[in-house]
Amino acid sequence: MTTQLPTDIKLHKASKTLSLKYASGEEHHLPAEFLRVHSPSAEVQGHGKPILQFGKIGVGLTKVEPAGQYALKLTFDDGHDSGLFTWDYLYQLGVRQEDLWNDYLAELKAAGKTRDPNESVVKLML
């Protein structure tokens, strides 16, 4: 598979979105929350088993930097900055965004967690 390199990268701080455009005309608009919960860092991916990220609904991106010729280093406003998002990984996140997001929401529900850091799920045992 040929690496899909974006021809244009824009950080939209107001909408908390990273936009990637490709030579094919394809565009992906990736929300900061989506990128944060799918960070390739060991903190998120764990060592063999991903660690569910929750309470990230309001997270934003503060900085986007190139990491060599192969990736972007994203800095989030919650302090997370340890994952390198390769071009291939970013492209796959864009292509699979809807499925990955729905899977994430299902995982949150199954774990009794929410996207909102100020909200917690309480299960009543009647």
C-alpha positions, 0 to 999 in steps of 0.5 A: 500500500502506498502511503497517503500523504496529505497535501494540506493540513489545517488545525481549526482551534475553534472547532477543535478539528484537524483537517487533512486534504489529499491529492485525490480530493479526499478530505478528512476532518478529525475532531480532537477528541477522536484523535485523543482517544485513538492516540497511538501512544503507549499511554492509550494503546497500553502494552498489548491491550488498549486503555479506554480513554474517557472524559475527553469531550472538551479536549482540544489541540494546541499544537501540530508539529511534523515528526520527521517525514513520516508523522505528526506530533499532536499536543492536546490541551489536557497535556497529552503529547506522547503519540506520533501519528504516522501518515498511514495511521492518520489516513486510516483514522479518516477512512474508518472514522465512523466505525472507530467512533461507534466502536468507541462509544460502545466501549464507553457504554459497556464500561459505564464511562462517558465522554464528559469528565464531569459526569459519571454513570451510576448503576442502580441495583434494585 
